[in-house]
Amino acid sequence: MTVLNILDYSPIDEGETAASALRSTAELARLADRLGYKRYWVAEHHQVFSVAGSSPEMLMMHLATLTERLRIGSGGVMLPHYSAYKVAENFRLLEALHPNRIDLGVGRSPSFRLVNQALNESKGKRVPYAQQLIDLEKYITDDVDSEHRFQKLKATPITETAPELWLLGTGEGSAKLAAERGMAYAYAHFARPEQAGIDAIKRYRETFTPSGLRKQPHVAIAVFAIIGETEEQAEQLAKAFDLWLLFVESDFQPPYYPSVETAEKRRLSAAERERVERNRSRMLVGTAEQVKRQIETVAGQFGADEITIIPNIAGHQSRMDTVRLLAEAFNMQ
């Protein structure tokens, strides 16, 4: 049986506000909880004005309180911006309040240059990312025996359970680190739907080293999923998504996710049409049954234990429908 998760960017629909986007995220999480999805992750995006998800830990606290069964997680915390010790404390606090329901997904996206500068202002020499992962493992597992520059330091609160640690990535480097550290690996198919990802995951499994975090390799694949009641509706939603991606990848960023109506009216240049065509390989589009088959194909190709859908599409009701329709297609209830 395919295990399905959700990664929510909290998109701000055209004509809506950040506050309403976060309320929509809460409603979508409650629906996913009822339908039987396993994980519900929220993102960390900075200087992307069309999404409200900038602080995953804060939003996770809210969602964990509103739901009962879902594992609530970060997709992910951009670790180079922060202290591994403080990240561990934040997530151990979440775990103390919601035992066996918290996922800590970390990545190293550099973000925009100004964002990177602002988040690291006045810092001295940065701790290498690989060392930060070692530090995080130490604090999550309460390891005070292994040699470490802060050997006796523990992250509080001390809990009987621990957050589940995931490494996010898009290729060989992150897969290698996940294998070396014995971490679960979340691959961003939506960024790189390529053979290189299949190869990286294969090597991750082959070279995985058991750790205090995990004894066996484990892989989740994250995909953009755009689902309509009909193929025509799915294509309309995909066009709005095409336009959103163009905005995000350009110097022009409106503070909203474009509506289907706006996308229909927008004329694309030849260069934009070419970019849209390339971007289409990054998404799964169609009816629920069609996307189900695409998900099963991707899961087989990449050797995924779980699939994380990103329903980053226009309109709160469309996102609710996507989550519901896919659950029905997979007979999750």
N, C-alpha and C positions, 0 to 999 in steps of 0.2 A: 504494500500500500504506500502510495506517495505521501510523504509528510510535507505539509504546506505551511509556510510562514508568510508574514507580511512585513515589509519595510515601508514606513510612511514618512514622506518628506513634509507633511502638513502644508500642501499647496494652498496659496491664497487665490481663490477664484476671482475672476474679473468682477468688479463691483462689490467684493467682500473685503473683510479686514483680517489682520493677523489673529485677532481675538476669535472671530468666527471660524477661521481655519483650525485653530486649536480645539474649539468646541466640536468641529467636524471630526477631528482626529479621535477625540474621546468617544464620540458616537460610533465611529468605525471600529475602534478597539472593542467596545462592548459587543458589537455585532460579531466580530471575529471570535470573541470569547464564547458566545453562544453557539457558533457554528462548528467549533472544534479545531480551529487553527492552533498550531503548537506555539509559535513565537510571534510576538509583535514588537518589532524594533523601530526606533525613531532615530532620525539622522542629526548630524551636526553640520550645518551649512552656514557659512559666514559670507556676507556681502552678496547673497543671492536674494534679491528683494521679493521674489515671487513665492518664497516658501517661508514658513514660520518656525521651522525646526532648527534652532541654533544651539540649544542647551539640552542634550538628551537626558542627562541625569535629572534635571528639574521636571521635564515632561514625563519621564518614567515614573517618578514618584506619584504623580497625579494618576497615570494610567493604571499602575499597579493597585492603587486604592479602589479604582472603579471596576476592576475585573477580578475574576476568581480563579480561572484555570490557566490562562495564558502565561507563558514565560515572557517577561517584559525585558527588552534589552536595547542596547545602543548599536546603531549601525552606521558609523561607530564613533567612538571618542578618538580624536586625532592626537595621539599620544605625544608627539614631539612638542606640542604646545604646552604641555603640563608636566607636573611632578607625578611620577608613577605612584609615589606614596599617597598623595592626595587623591588621585583617581581610585586607588584601592580603598581608601577610607570612605569615599562617597558610595562606592558600590557595596562595601561591607555593611554600611548603614542601611542601604536599600535591602540587602539580603536579610539583615536582622529583622526588618519590618515585614518582609515578604519571603520567608524561607523557601528555598528550592524553586524560585520563580524568577530569578534575576540572571540575565546574560550580560557579560561585559565584552562587547566587540570593539576592538581597537584597530586603528589604521594609522597611516602616516602621510595622508594627503597634505601637500604643502600649502594649500589654499592660495588666495590671491596674495601678491607681495605685500600690500599694505596690511592685510589681515595678519600675515605672518609676522610682520614687524610689530604691530600693535600687541599681539599676544605674547611676544617674546622681548618686549622692550626692557632694557636695563638688565637683561639676563647675561650672565657670564658665559663661559664655555658650555655648550650644550652636551648633554649626555647622549651618547650614540643610541640610535633606535634599538639595536640588538641588546644593548645593556639595559635599556628601559624595559624590554620584555622580560629579561632575567629578573629585574627588580620587581616587576608586577607579579611574576610567578611566586617570588619569595613572599610578598605581602599577602597574596591570596591564599597561599598554602600554609602560612604561619611557620615558614622554615627559618629557624634560628640556629641550625646546626651547620649548614653549608657556609663556606668562606664567602664573606661579603663585606663591603666597606661599612655597611650598617648592620652588622651581623645580628645583634640582639634586638633590633627594632621590629616591632609588630604594628600592623595596621589595625586600628580599633574601629568599631567594637569587635571583640572576639566573639565569634559565632560558631554554632555547631555545624552549620552548612556554609558553603562558599558559592559565590557567583560562578557561573560557567564562563570560562574564558575562551574567546574566539579571536583569531587573527584575520583581518580583512585584507584582501589584496587583488591584484590583477595580473599576476604572472609569476615567473620563476623565482624572483627574489623573495617575495612574501611567502610563497609556498615552501621554499627552502627553510626560512626562519620558523614557520609553523611546524615543519617536520622536526627540526632540531630541538625546538622547545616543547614538543609533545602537545601542541595545541590543536583545537578544532580549527578548520580553515573555511572561510567564507569567500568564495570567488565571485568577482563582479562581472558576470557574463554581460550585463547591460553596458559595460564599458568596453569589454574586449571579447566578443563572441567568436573567438578564433581558435585554430588548432593549437596555438601556443598555450592556451589555457588548459586544453585537454592533456597536453604533454606535461604541464606543470603539476597538475593534479595527480597524474600517474606517478611522477617522481616523488611527490609528497607522500603518497601511500607506500611507495617502495622504500623510502628512506626514513619513515616516521620512527621516532625514538620515544618509547613510553616515558611518561613523566608523572609527577605528583598531580598533574592536572587531568591526564587522560591516558588510558592504557592502549587504546586503539585509534587509528586515524578516523576522522569524521569530516565530511564535506557538505557544505550547503552552497547552492548556486543561486545567485540573485539575478532576476530577470525583470525587465519592463514588461508588464502584461496589460494589454488594452482589449477589453472585452465589451461587446455590444450584444443586445438582444438579437440583432441581425448583423450580417456582414456589412451592410450599408451603414448602420449605426457605428460599428467598430471602426470603419474607415473614416467617418466624420470625426470621431474621437482621436484617431491616429493623426489626422491633419492638424488638430489643435495641439497635439503633443509635438508634431514636427515643428510647429511654429515656436512652441515653448523652448525646445532645444536650440533653435536658431537664435532666440533671444539670449539664452544663457551663454551660448558660445560666441556672442558678439559683444560689441561695446554698448549696445542699446539694451537696457534691462528694465522693462516696465515693472512696477511693483505688483504684478498680478500674473496669474496663469491665464492665458487667453482662452476665451470661450470658443465653442464650436462656430458660432455666428461670426466672430472676428476672424477666425481662421478661414472660413469660407470666402470672406471678402478680400482677404490679403492676397495680393499678387506677388509671386515669387520671381526673383531674378534667375537668370540661368545658373549663376554660381550657387544660389540658394537651393534651387531644384537639385543640383548635383549633390549638395551636402545632405539634403533630405533623403535622397536615394541611398547614400552611404549609411545614414543613421538608421534606416529601416531595418538593417541587419541586426540592430541592437534591441529590437522589440519583438514581442509575440503579439499578433493582432488577429482578431476574429471572433467568432461566437465562442461560448464557453467550451463546447465540444471540440472545436478546432484548436483552441488554445490548450485544452487538456492534452490533445495529441502532440502538440508542439512541446509542451512541458515534458511529457514522457520521452520524447525524442532527445531533448536537451539533457535530461537526467541520465539517460542511457549513454549518450556520447561523452559526457563529462564525468560519469561515475559518481553521481550525486546521491547522498543519503537523504538530503532534504532540498526542497525548492522554496526560495523566498521570492514572492512576487512583490513588485513595486507598482501599486495601482496609482501612478502619478498622472491622472487624467483629469480632464475638465469636468467640474461639477461634482458636488458632494454626493448627489443621488447616483451619479454614474459610478463613483467609487464604491458606494454601498452595493449597487447592483453587481459590479464586478466581483466583489468578495462573495456575495450570495450565490451568484450564478456558477462560479468556479467550485464552491463547496458542493452545490447540487451535482455538478458534472462528475465530481470525484466521490459522490455518495458519502460525504463526511459525517452526516448525521444518522 
